[in-house]
Amino acid sequence: MIALRPPDTFPAVVTGDGPAAAHVAANKSEIDAALASEGAVLLRGFEASDGQAFDAAVEAYGEKAFTYDESLSNAVRVNVTPRVFTANEAPPEAGIYLHHEMAQTPIFPSKLFFFCEIAAETGGETPLCRSDCVVEALSERASGFVDRLERLGVRYRHTMPGENDAQSGQGRSWKSTLSAETREAAEVKLASLGYEWRWLDNGALAVTTPVLPAIRKLPDGSRSFFNQLIAAWRGWAADEGGSVRPVAYGDGSAIDPDDMALAVELGEALSYNLAWQPGDIALVDNHRVMHGRRPFTGRRRVLASLIA
Protein backbone atom coordinates (compact mmCIF):
# COMPACT_ATOMS: atom_id res chain seq x y z
CA MET A 1 0.00 0.00 0.00
CA ILE A 2 1.25 3.47 -0.85
CA ALA A 3 2.17 5.40 2.32
CA LEU A 4 -0.05 8.44 1.85
CA ARG A 5 -2.88 9.89 3.89
CA PRO A 6 -5.45 12.67 3.48
CA PRO A 7 -4.53 16.19 4.63
CA ASP A 8 -4.71 16.61 8.41
CA THR A 9 -7.28 19.41 8.14
CA PHE A 10 -9.59 17.44 5.81
CA PRO A 11 -12.51 17.68 6.09
CA ALA A 12 -13.09 20.93 7.97
CA VAL A 13 -15.26 20.21 11.03
CA VAL A 14 -17.69 22.73 12.51
CA THR A 15 -19.38 21.77 15.79
CA GLY A 16 -22.15 23.53 17.63
CA ASP A 17 -25.78 23.34 18.65
CA GLY A 18 -29.09 24.89 17.73
CA PRO A 19 -30.93 24.47 14.42
CA ALA A 20 -28.68 23.57 11.50
CA ALA A 21 -30.59 25.87 9.15
CA ALA A 22 -30.05 28.89 11.39
CA HIS A 23 -26.32 28.19 11.64
CA VAL A 24 -25.96 27.80 7.87
CA ALA A 25 -27.87 31.02 7.19
CA ALA A 26 -25.80 33.01 9.68
CA ASN A 27 -22.42 31.55 8.74
CA LYS A 28 -22.50 30.89 5.00
CA SER A 29 -19.40 32.95 4.25
CA GLU A 30 -17.36 31.05 6.85
CA ILE A 31 -18.67 27.72 5.57
CA ASP A 32 -17.78 28.67 2.00
CA ALA A 33 -14.29 29.75 3.06
CA ALA A 34 -13.69 26.39 4.74
CA LEU A 35 -15.08 24.61 1.68
CA ALA A 36 -12.75 26.53 -0.63
CA SER A 37 -9.78 25.71 1.59
CA GLU A 38 -10.42 22.04 2.40
CA GLY A 39 -12.96 20.77 -0.15
CA ALA A 40 -15.43 19.40 2.40
CA VAL A 41 -17.10 20.71 5.57
CA LEU A 42 -18.76 18.57 8.25
CA LEU A 43 -21.41 20.20 10.45
CA ARG A 44 -21.84 18.13 13.63
CA GLY A 45 -23.95 18.59 16.74
CA PHE A 46 -26.56 20.89 15.25
CA GLU A 47 -30.29 20.19 15.34
CA ALA A 48 -31.36 18.26 12.24
CA SER A 49 -33.46 15.17 12.77
CA ASP A 50 -35.08 14.40 9.43
CA GLY A 51 -35.32 15.21 5.75
CA GLN A 52 -37.41 18.32 6.34
CA ALA A 53 -34.80 19.81 8.68
CA PHE A 54 -32.11 18.94 6.15
CA ASP A 55 -34.15 20.60 3.39
CA ALA A 56 -34.37 23.71 5.55
CA ALA A 57 -30.57 23.77 5.95
CA VAL A 58 -30.08 23.46 2.19
CA GLU A 59 -32.64 26.22 1.65
CA ALA A 60 -30.75 28.39 4.14
CA TYR A 61 -27.57 27.93 2.10
CA GLY A 62 -29.32 29.94 -0.58
CA GLU A 63 -27.93 28.52 -3.82
CA LYS A 64 -29.73 27.02 -6.81
CA ALA A 65 -30.74 23.39 -6.51
CA PHE A 66 -29.68 20.72 -9.00
CA THR A 67 -32.60 18.30 -8.90
CA TYR A 68 -32.49 14.54 -9.39
CA ASP A 69 -35.14 14.72 -12.11
CA GLU A 70 -33.03 17.02 -14.29
CA SER A 71 -29.84 15.04 -13.75
CA LEU A 72 -28.35 12.19 -15.79
CA SER A 73 -27.42 10.26 -12.64
CA ASN A 74 -27.09 6.49 -13.10
CA ALA A 75 -28.33 5.73 -9.58
CA VAL A 76 -31.85 4.91 -8.48
CA ARG A 77 -32.91 7.43 -5.82
CA VAL A 78 -36.15 8.32 -4.03
CA ASN A 79 -37.16 11.94 -3.49
CA VAL A 80 -38.04 13.06 0.04
CA THR A 81 -38.65 16.68 -0.98
CA PRO A 82 -38.22 18.22 -4.45
CA ARG A 83 -34.54 18.86 -3.72
CA VAL A 84 -33.70 16.13 -1.16
CA PHE A 85 -33.43 12.44 -2.06
CA THR A 86 -31.88 9.20 -0.88
CA ALA A 87 -28.18 9.00 -1.68
CA ASN A 88 -28.41 5.61 -3.41
CA GLU A 89 -30.81 2.69 -3.25
CA ALA A 90 -28.13 0.05 -3.92
CA PRO A 91 -28.19 -2.86 -1.40
CA PRO A 92 -26.09 -2.63 1.81
CA GLU A 93 -23.49 -5.17 0.69
CA ALA A 94 -22.68 -3.16 -2.43
CA GLY A 95 -19.78 -0.75 -2.13
CA ILE A 96 -19.96 2.44 -4.16
CA TYR A 97 -16.50 3.40 -5.38
CA LEU A 98 -14.90 6.82 -5.47
CA HIS A 99 -16.30 9.22 -8.04
CA HIS A 100 -17.19 12.83 -8.72
CA GLU A 101 -20.95 13.13 -8.87
CA MET A 102 -22.16 12.79 -12.48
CA ALA A 103 -18.68 13.38 -13.93
CA GLN A 104 -19.58 10.61 -16.40
CA THR A 105 -22.10 13.00 -17.97
CA PRO A 106 -21.88 16.45 -19.56
CA ILE A 107 -24.09 17.88 -16.77
CA PHE A 108 -22.99 17.78 -13.13
CA PRO A 109 -23.50 19.69 -9.86
CA SER A 110 -20.90 21.98 -8.29
CA LYS A 111 -21.53 20.98 -4.67
CA LEU A 112 -23.15 18.15 -2.73
CA PHE A 113 -24.94 18.15 0.60
CA PHE A 114 -25.23 14.89 2.55
CA PHE A 115 -27.26 14.30 5.73
CA CYS A 116 -27.23 11.34 8.09
CA GLU A 117 -30.70 10.55 9.39
CA ILE A 118 -29.83 7.00 10.55
CA ALA A 119 -26.27 5.73 10.94
CA ALA A 120 -25.47 2.13 9.98
CA GLU A 121 -24.91 -0.52 12.65
CA THR A 122 -21.50 -1.26 11.14
CA GLY A 123 -19.73 0.23 8.13
CA GLY A 124 -21.53 2.66 5.87
CA GLU A 125 -18.84 5.32 5.99
CA THR A 126 -18.62 7.80 3.14
CA PRO A 127 -15.04 7.92 1.84
CA LEU A 128 -14.01 11.42 0.82
CA CYS A 129 -10.91 11.90 -1.32
CA ARG A 130 -9.18 15.09 -2.41
CA SER A 131 -8.80 14.69 -6.16
CA ASP A 132 -6.16 17.41 -6.36
CA CYS A 133 -4.01 15.26 -4.06
CA VAL A 134 -4.64 12.27 -6.35
CA VAL A 135 -3.42 14.21 -9.40
CA GLU A 136 -0.35 15.41 -7.51
CA ALA A 137 0.54 11.86 -6.45
CA LEU A 138 -0.21 10.42 -9.89
CA SER A 139 1.96 13.06 -11.54
CA GLU A 140 4.92 11.89 -9.44
CA ARG A 141 4.39 8.20 -10.20
CA ALA A 142 2.71 8.06 -13.64
CA SER A 143 3.06 11.44 -15.33
CA GLY A 144 2.32 9.94 -18.75
CA PHE A 145 -1.06 8.71 -17.52
CA VAL A 146 -1.99 12.17 -16.26
CA ASP A 147 -0.83 13.71 -19.54
CA ARG A 148 -2.96 11.31 -21.61
CA LEU A 149 -6.00 11.94 -19.43
CA GLU A 150 -5.54 15.68 -19.81
CA ARG A 151 -4.95 15.59 -23.58
CA LEU A 152 -7.41 12.92 -24.63
CA GLY A 153 -10.19 12.99 -22.08
CA VAL A 154 -12.33 9.89 -21.57
CA ARG A 155 -15.51 8.25 -22.83
CA TYR A 156 -17.82 6.05 -20.78
CA ARG A 157 -19.94 3.11 -21.93
CA HIS A 158 -23.02 2.34 -19.90
CA THR A 159 -26.23 0.34 -20.28
CA MET A 160 -29.47 1.80 -18.95
CA PRO A 161 -32.13 -0.80 -18.14
CA GLY A 162 -35.66 -0.51 -19.45
CA GLU A 163 -36.98 -0.27 -15.88
CA ASN A 164 -35.37 0.90 -12.63
CA ASP A 165 -33.19 -1.73 -10.96
CA ALA A 166 -32.65 -0.71 -7.32
CA GLN A 167 -30.26 -3.65 -6.81
CA SER A 168 -27.66 -1.91 -8.94
CA GLY A 169 -25.72 1.26 -8.20
CA GLN A 170 -26.19 2.10 -11.91
CA GLY A 171 -29.77 0.85 -12.18
CA ARG A 172 -31.68 3.95 -13.22
CA SER A 173 -33.79 3.29 -16.31
CA TRP A 174 -33.33 5.15 -19.58
CA LYS A 175 -36.85 6.53 -19.24
CA SER A 176 -36.04 8.11 -15.88
CA THR A 177 -32.50 9.18 -16.81
CA LEU A 178 -33.51 10.87 -20.04
CA SER A 179 -36.98 12.03 -18.94
CA ALA A 180 -38.32 10.22 -22.00
CA GLU A 181 -41.31 7.91 -22.37
CA THR A 182 -40.50 6.74 -25.90
CA ARG A 183 -37.42 5.58 -27.78
CA GLU A 184 -37.79 8.49 -30.15
CA ALA A 185 -37.76 11.02 -27.32
CA ALA A 186 -34.74 9.28 -25.77
CA GLU A 187 -32.83 9.47 -29.04
CA VAL A 188 -33.56 13.19 -29.40
CA LYS A 189 -32.17 13.81 -25.89
CA LEU A 190 -29.08 11.66 -26.51
CA ALA A 191 -28.35 13.37 -29.83
CA SER A 192 -28.57 16.80 -28.19
CA LEU A 193 -25.95 15.68 -25.64
CA GLY A 194 -23.57 14.16 -28.18
CA TYR A 195 -24.03 10.52 -27.13
CA GLU A 196 -23.86 7.42 -29.31
CA TRP A 197 -26.37 4.65 -28.60
CA ARG A 198 -27.86 1.30 -29.56
CA TRP A 199 -30.97 -0.49 -28.40
CA LEU A 200 -30.66 -3.97 -26.95
CA ASP A 201 -33.09 -6.84 -27.44
CA ASN A 202 -34.13 -6.76 -23.77
CA GLY A 203 -35.28 -3.14 -23.99
CA ALA A 204 -32.14 -1.69 -22.43
CA LEU A 205 -30.18 1.16 -23.98
CA ALA A 206 -26.39 1.00 -24.41
CA VAL A 207 -24.82 4.45 -24.62
CA THR A 208 -21.36 5.92 -25.13
CA THR A 209 -20.72 9.46 -23.93
CA PRO A 210 -19.04 12.20 -25.91
CA VAL A 211 -15.43 12.91 -24.94
CA LEU A 212 -15.45 14.25 -21.38
CA PRO A 213 -12.64 15.82 -19.35
CA ALA A 214 -10.75 13.58 -16.92
CA ILE A 215 -8.58 16.31 -15.38
CA ARG A 216 -10.13 19.59 -14.29
CA LYS A 217 -8.31 22.86 -13.65
CA LEU A 218 -9.47 24.38 -10.36
CA PRO A 219 -9.71 28.11 -9.55
CA ASP A 220 -6.58 28.00 -7.37
CA GLY A 221 -4.51 26.62 -10.26
CA SER A 222 -4.40 23.02 -9.02
CA ARG A 223 -5.75 20.11 -11.03
CA SER A 224 -8.44 17.62 -10.03
CA PHE A 225 -8.90 13.95 -11.00
CA PHE A 226 -12.39 14.94 -12.10
CA ASN A 227 -13.98 11.82 -13.55
CA GLN A 228 -15.74 8.56 -12.74
CA LEU A 229 -12.81 6.35 -13.73
CA ILE A 230 -12.32 4.56 -10.41
CA ALA A 231 -16.03 3.85 -9.98
CA ALA A 232 -16.48 2.75 -13.59
CA TRP A 233 -13.33 0.62 -13.62
CA ARG A 234 -14.14 -1.16 -10.36
CA GLY A 235 -17.91 -1.30 -10.40
CA TRP A 236 -19.43 -1.03 -13.86
CA ALA A 237 -20.10 -4.09 -15.94
CA ALA A 238 -18.13 -4.63 -19.15
CA ASP A 239 -20.03 -5.43 -22.34
CA GLU A 240 -19.40 -7.54 -25.43
CA GLY A 241 -18.93 -10.66 -23.33
CA GLY A 242 -16.78 -8.85 -20.80
CA SER A 243 -14.10 -7.85 -23.30
CA VAL A 244 -14.97 -4.15 -23.65
CA ARG A 245 -14.17 -1.95 -20.66
CA PRO A 246 -16.75 0.68 -19.62
CA VAL A 247 -14.13 3.44 -19.99
CA ALA A 248 -11.55 4.40 -22.62
CA TYR A 249 -9.54 7.42 -23.61
CA GLY A 250 -11.36 9.98 -25.72
CA ASP A 251 -9.71 8.68 -28.91
CA GLY A 252 -11.01 5.17 -28.18
CA SER A 253 -7.67 3.72 -27.06
CA ALA A 254 -7.55 1.48 -24.02
CA ILE A 255 -6.48 2.68 -20.58
CA ASP A 256 -3.57 0.70 -19.12
CA PRO A 257 -4.83 -1.47 -16.22
CA ASP A 258 -1.60 -0.74 -14.32
CA ASP A 259 -2.34 2.99 -14.46
CA MET A 260 -5.84 2.40 -13.16
CA ALA A 261 -4.57 0.10 -10.42
CA LEU A 262 -2.32 2.93 -9.26
CA ALA A 263 -5.20 5.43 -9.34
CA VAL A 264 -7.36 3.06 -7.29
CA GLU A 265 -4.58 2.55 -4.75
CA LEU A 266 -3.92 6.27 -4.43
CA GLY A 267 -7.62 7.01 -4.06
CA GLU A 268 -7.90 4.54 -1.18
CA ALA A 269 -4.72 5.78 0.49
CA LEU A 270 -5.86 9.41 0.32
CA SER A 271 -9.45 8.80 1.46
CA TYR A 272 -10.92 10.01 4.73
CA ASN A 273 -13.71 7.68 5.88
CA LEU A 274 -16.53 9.83 7.24
CA ALA A 275 -18.15 7.75 9.99
CA TRP A 276 -21.64 9.20 10.19
CA GLN A 277 -23.44 10.29 13.34
CA PRO A 278 -27.19 11.03 13.21
CA GLY A 279 -27.74 14.69 12.41
CA ASP A 280 -24.43 15.16 10.59
CA ILE A 281 -24.50 17.40 7.51
CA ALA A 282 -21.58 17.40 5.07
CA LEU A 283 -21.00 19.87 2.24
CA VAL A 284 -18.65 18.67 -0.50
CA ASP A 285 -17.01 20.55 -3.38
CA ASN A 286 -17.81 18.23 -6.29
CA HIS A 287 -15.02 19.71 -8.41
CA ARG A 288 -12.31 18.92 -5.84
CA VAL A 289 -13.50 15.93 -3.80
CA MET A 290 -14.59 12.40 -4.76
CA HIS A 291 -16.93 10.37 -2.58
CA GLY A 292 -18.31 6.84 -2.31
CA ARG A 293 -20.02 4.49 0.15
CA ARG A 294 -18.67 1.58 2.19
CA PRO A 295 -20.80 -1.57 2.58
CA PHE A 296 -22.79 -1.68 5.80
CA THR A 297 -25.04 -3.71 8.08
CA GLY A 298 -28.22 -2.60 9.79
CA ARG A 299 -30.37 0.27 8.64
CA ARG A 300 -28.68 3.33 7.14
CA ARG A 301 -30.40 6.41 5.79
CA VAL A 302 -28.25 9.11 4.25
CA LEU A 303 -29.95 11.80 2.19
CA ALA A 304 -28.45 14.06 -0.45
CA SER A 305 -29.12 17.38 -2.11
CA LEU A 306 -27.20 18.89 -5.01
CA ILE A 307 -26.24 22.47 -5.83
CA ALA A 308 -26.11 23.58 -9.46
N, C-alpha and C positions, 0 to 999 in steps of 0.2 A: 504494500500500500504506500502511496506517495505521502510523505510527511508534510502535509499542509493542513491548515485549519482556517476556519472563517475569521474575519477580523474581530478583534476583542470587543469592539463597540457595536457589533452587529447581532441582532437588530437593536435599534434604539428602544429603550423601555421607559414608558411613562406610567407611573403608578399614582393612584389617588382614590377619591371616593366621590359620591354624588352621581347624578345622572350623566351617562356617557355623552348624550347629545349636548347637554349644556357645556361640558368640558370642551368638546370639539368646536362648538360655535365660538367659545371665548378664546380658544387657543389655536385656531387654525394656522396662523403664521408660524408659530413655534413648531407645530406638527409638520408643516411643509418644510421648514428648515431642517428638521431631523430627517425627514424623508429624503431630501436632496443630498444630505451628507452621508447617510447610511444605507438608503435603499429600502428600508422596512422599519415600521414603527409598531410596537406592541403597546396597546392600552390595557392595563390590568388593574382590577380592583374597583372599577367604576360600575355604576348600576346599569345593567343591561341583561334582562332575563329572558327575552324572547325575540322573535323576528320583528315584531312591531317596534321594540325599543332599538333594535339594530337599524331598522329602516329610519327611525328618527335621527340616529347618529349620522347616517349617510346623508340624510336631508340637511342636517346641520352643517355638514362639510361644504355644501353649497355649489358643487360642480355638476356638470351635465352627466346624466346616467347613460350607460351603454347597456341596453337591455338584452336579455337572453334571446328574445324573439327576433331582434334585428341582427344577431350575431351569426357567424358560421361555425360556431362551436361544434365539435364532434360529440360532446358528452350529452347524455340524457340528464336533464335537470328538472326540478319541479318548482314552479314559482310559489313563493309565500306572499309576496306583495309584487306589484308591477316591476320593482327594481331589485328585489331580494329573492334569491332562489337557493336551492340545495347545491352544494359545491359539486357533487357528482353522485350518481345513483349506482355506481359500480359496487359489486359485492365486497364485504369486509376483507376477504382474503386477497383481493386484487390490489397490488401496489400500483400507484400512479407515479410514473417517473418524471424526473425534472423536465420542466418546459416553461416557456414564456406563453402566457395565455393567448391562444389563437394566432401565434406566430406562424402557423402553417396555413394561414389565410391572408388575403390582402387587407383584411379589416380586423383591427385588434384594439383593445382598450389601452389606455395609458396607465391606469392604476387599478388595483384590486383591493376591495375590503373583504375580510373574512371575519366571521363571528362564531364563537363556540357556544352553542346552546347546551349541548350535552357532550362531555368528554368521554372517550372510549374507556373501557375497563382496562385494557392493555393496548399498547401501540397507538396507532392513529395520529402520530405526529405529522406535522406539515414540514417537510424539509424546505429550507429557504437557502438559495445559493446565489452569491454575487457573481453575475456573469462577467463583469469587468475583471474580476479576479481570475475567472476561468480563462479568458482571453490572454491575460498577462502570463499565466502559467503555461498555456498552450504555446504561446509565442516563444518561450524559452526552450520548450521540448520538441515542438513540431511546427516550426515557423512556416514550412511549406504548406501544411494543412490550413493554417490560418489564412495564408495568402490565397490559396485556391478558394476557400470559402468566401473571402472578400471579393475576389475577382469574378467568380462564376455564379455565386449564389447557389440556391438549392431548389429542387422541385420535390413535391410530396405526392405519393400515390395513396389513395384511400378509397375504400368501398363503403358507401352509405347503404344500409339495409332499407328494404321497402317499408318496414315498420320499426318503431323504436325497440331497441334491445337493451333493457336496463342492466343486463348481465355483463355488458361490455363497456369499458371506459370510452369507446369510440362508437357507441351504439345508436346515436341519433339518426333518425331516418332522413332520407333525402327530402321528403315532403316537409318535415319540420325545419331542417337545415336551410333549405332554399325558399321557404315560405311559398311552396308551389303544390298545387293539388293535381296537376297533370304533368306528363312527361314534356309536353311542349313548353309549359311555363318554366319547368326546371331547366330546359335547354336554353331558353332565353336568358335566364339569370346566369347560368354558367358562361355563356358566350360573352355577356357583359363584363364578367370578371376575368376573362382570359383563360378559362379552364379548358382542358380537353376531357372527353368523357366517352363512355360506352355503356350500354345497357346490358345487364346480365340476365340469363334465362330465369333466374329466381326472383326477378323484380328489383334487384339491387342495382346500384349505380356506381360504377368504377370511375373515379375522376383523377386527373393529374393537374396540379396547380400550375399557374404560370411561374416563371422564375421569381423567387422571393429572396430577399436579403438574408444572409446567415450571420453577418457581423454588422452591428449597428453603431454608428458614431453617436456618442452621448454629448450633451451640452458642455460638459467639463473637459472635453477633448479625449476622454477615454473611449475604449471600444467595448461593446457588449456581445456576448455569444447569444445573439438574439435569434432564436430559432426553436424548432421542436425536434431537433435531431436526436437527442438522447431518448426522449419519450418514444419517438417513432422507431428508432433503431431497436430499442429494448422491448417495446410493448405492442407495436402494430404488426398485424399479420402481413406476411409476404404474399404475393399472388403468383400466378402462372406456375402452380405446383410447388411454390416455396422458393423458386429460383430468382424472382425479381424482388429486390429490396424495396421497402416503401419510401426510401429517400435516395436521391442521386444529386450530383452537381447540376447546376443549371444547364450545362451543355449536354446532359444525359450520361456523362461518364460516371463510373462507379466510385463510391467513397471507400477508401482503404479501411478494412475492418480494424487494423492496428491503430489507425488514427482515432476511430470512434471508441475503441477500447480505452485509449488514453483519455478522451473527453469524458467518458463515463466515470473513470477512476478519479479524475480531477473534480468532477461535479460532486461525487460522494465525499471526497476528502474536504471540500470547501463548504459543505452543507452544514447549516445550523438546524437541528431538529427542534421545531417549536412544539413543546409538549403542552397541549391546550389545558386551560382551566376554564370552567364555566364562566361566561361573562367576558372572556377575552375578546378584544377587537384588534385585528392587525390590518395595517395599511401597507400595501406593497407597491413599489414602483415597477410596473410591468416591463419597462424598457431596460432596467438594470438587474432585476432579480428574478430568477427562476423559482418555481415551487413544484410540489408534488404531494403525495399522500402515502404514508406507510400503512401496511396492512394492520388490522386491529381486531379485537374481540370485544363483545358486548355492544351496547348501543352507542352510536356516535352521531351527533348532528352538528355539522358545521355548515353555516350558510355563507353565501357570497353575494357581493354586489360590485358591479364594474363601473368605472368612470371613463367617459369617452376620451 
